[in-house]
Amino acid sequence: MTHTPHTLITCIVNHGLADEVMAAARTAGASGGTILSARGTSTEEDAKFFGYTLVAEKDMLLILVGAGMTGTVLEAIRSLPILSKPGVGIAFCTDVERFVTFGK
């Protein structure tokens, strides 16, 4: 088991934006990630209340990086022009205490 400090960066973005987000993370030093299909749970009233259109179809990215790279990768993602509009997505970080890789 590896005991080095890592961070899991989770990004939830509108469907179709994941590849560009992952490319920015790689450019900033991330070695890779996992993209999952997801679905938002907002209602039409939520979208009208907040003043912008929410898209139900989402992509979720899970990117594991060394703790020292978290800020660099997160900032590279945040600065993407495709993520500049409200309601396009969100990112959050979770400290990872341990992880294990499979195979040789």
Secondary structure, DSSP 4 states (H G I P E B T S, - for coil): -B-S-EEEEEEEEETT-HHHHHHHHHHTT----EEEEEE----HHHHHHHTSPPPSEEEEEEEEEEGGGHHHHHHHHHT-GGG-STTSEEEEEEEE--B-----
